[in-house]
Amino acid sequence: MKIVQIPNGMFAENCYLVVDAHAGECAIVDPGEEAGLILHTVKETGTKPVAIWLTHAHIDHVLGVPRIAAETGAPVWLHPADRPLYDAVPEQAAWFGLAPPGSLPPPDHEIAPGARLSVGGLDFEARHAPGHSPGSVCLVGPGVVLSGDVLFAGSIGRTDLPGADFETLIASIERELLPLSDDTIVYSGHGPETTIGRERRTNPFLTGVDRIV
């Protein structure tokens, strides 16, 4: 397994490629603003995209979906609780003064809690982790977790957005992420990678420093 991080766009969002080079396949996770860069990086891996996995449906994580889905034919996976956000991407664009993206294709598959998402011989377990958005999911694979905007290095996802809630997010992290082994690598939707152990020990939102809101 190889995880390729692709920082992109005005939001500095991390798109990821989950690559099984032996099978010649990859999954594209959260294709953001720079679809051309993402497609170029896919080409460099020499693999075929077989899925587009969305950890949630905020605009910075889905702007590249129309072009990438059209050019690759890869099906789109999304948790149904974030479908309203996904359908409201034109309104989200207006909030940030962005031109509306092309029409987003309807998701092909719903991500259910506990679902197994596969690429080549690699399996990931979907864990529903609301709090940043109603349908946020984290994707847990062998030794890694793609956390979307649930958990960052030294921080957590924003909870001042529609459908977000601080206590719900903290509960999601404690339930779905902290039971993972300390050496699990966390690939977040923004910023550098980290580990579960490092966040357990040092993240102020998880050590109690910022738990009073």
N, C-alpha and C positions, 0 to 999 in steps of 0.2 A: 504494500500500500504506500502511496505517496500522496501527500496533501500539498497542493500548490496554492499559495496565498496570492491574491490579485487585488491590492489596494487600488481604488478607483474613485473618480468623481469628486464633486465639490464637498461631499459628506465624508470623504476618506473612508468609504465602506469597504470591508473585506469580502470579496467574492472568493470562493474556494473551488478548486477542482479536486475531487476524490478520484484518484487514478489507480486502476488495476492494470499495470503495463502488460502483465502476462496475458490478460484477457483482451487487451487492446480497447478497453472501455473506460469511460469516466462519467461521473455525475457532476453537474454544475450546481453549486450551492449559492443561492442569493445573488443572481446576476444583477449588478447595479448599473450605474449610469453609463459606463464605457463599454458598451456591447462589443465594439470593434476590438478593443484591447483583449477582452475576454475570449472572443472567438480566435484571435491570433494566438493567444496562449494555449488554447485547446489544440490548435493546429500544431504547435510546437511539441506537444506531448505525443503526437502521432496516434491519438486514441479517438474513438468514436463516442460522442456524448449520447448517453442512453436515458438520462433523466435530468430534470431540473427540480431540485429540492429547495423549497422556500421555508426558512425557519420562521418567518412571519411576513406580513404584507405591508410594512411601511415602505414609502416610496423609494428610499435609498437602496432597498434590497430587491426591488422588482423592476426598476426602470429598463433593464436590458431584456426582460422576458419577451416582449413582442418580437424583436429582431432575432434573438437567439432561438426561440421556439420555431420561428418561421424558417430559419436557415438550417437548423439541425433536425427538426422533426421530433425532438426529445419531448416526452410528456412532462407536464407540470404537476408537481405535488404540493398541496397546501392543506393545513388544518382548517376544517370548515368554520371554526369560530372566527377566523380572520378573513373569511370571504367578503364581509361588508367592507373592510378596509381595502381589500384587493379591488373591489368594484368601485371604490371611491378614490382611486389613484388620480383621476383628473382633478378632483377637489383638493387632494393632498398637494398636487403640483401647484395649484393656485395659492395655497398657503405660503409656499416658498418662492413664489414669483417665477416658477418654471413653466415652460411651454408644456402642454399636455403631451404625454407620450403617445405612441401609436396604440391602437386598440389592444388591450391585453386579452390573450386567449383565455377562455374559461379553463380552470384547472381540470386536468384529466383524472386526477386521483385525489382522494381525501387522505390526509395523514391522520390515522387513528392512534391514540395512545397505545404504546406497546407494539405498534406495527413494525415489521421488518422491511427496511428499504435496502435493496441490493444493487451493487454494481460489480460486474464480473463475479469474482468469488468472495467479495467483501460484503458483510452484512452490518447494517446499522439499526439500532433500536430507537424508535421515536419516543421521546418522553415529553408529555404535555407540561409546559412550564409557564402558565399565564402570569400576568403581573405587569409586564412591559406592553404586551398586547394580549387580547383574549385568546388568541390561537397560537401564541409562541410555542415553539417546540425546540428541544435540544436533541441532537442526533448523536447517539453513543455508539462508537465503533471500537475496534480492538486497540485499547490504550489511548484513545482520543475521544474528545467530545466537541462537536460543532455547536457552540452555545448561542449563536445568533446574538441578540442584544440582551440576553438574560444576565450573563456574567462577563465582566471584563477584568483585565489585569488591574487590580486595585480599586475596582468600582463595580457598579451594577447598572442595568438599563434604566432609562428615564421612566419616571412614574408620574409625570405631569402632563401626559398626553391622554386624549380620549380613550377610555377603555383600560387605562393602566391603574395600578394600585400598589402602593409600597408594601404593605403587609402581605398581599397575595404573592408578590414577587419574591420576597424573602422566604416565605413558606415554600414556594416552588424550588428555590435554590437548595434549601435545607432538605427537601424531600427527594428531589431528583438528581442533584449534582453532588452534594457533600458525601453521600454514601459511596461514591466512586473512590477508587484507590488514589492515594496522594500523588502518585506519579502519572496520573492521567493528564495528558496534554490538553489544554483548553484552547481551542481556536475560536476567537470571538469575532463578532461582526464589525468591530472597530478596534484598532490598536494592536499591540503585540500579543503573541501567544503567552500563556502562563500555564500553571499546573493547579490541580485541585488542592494539593497540599499547601502550595504557596498562598492561595487565596484563603484557605481555611485558617492559616496562621496570621496573615497580615492584612487581609482586606478589611477596612474599618467597618464596612456594612455587615460583616459576618462575625467580627470579634466583639461586637457590642458597643463600640464607640459611637456609632451613628444609628443605633437602633431606636433611640427616642426621637420621635418625629412629631 
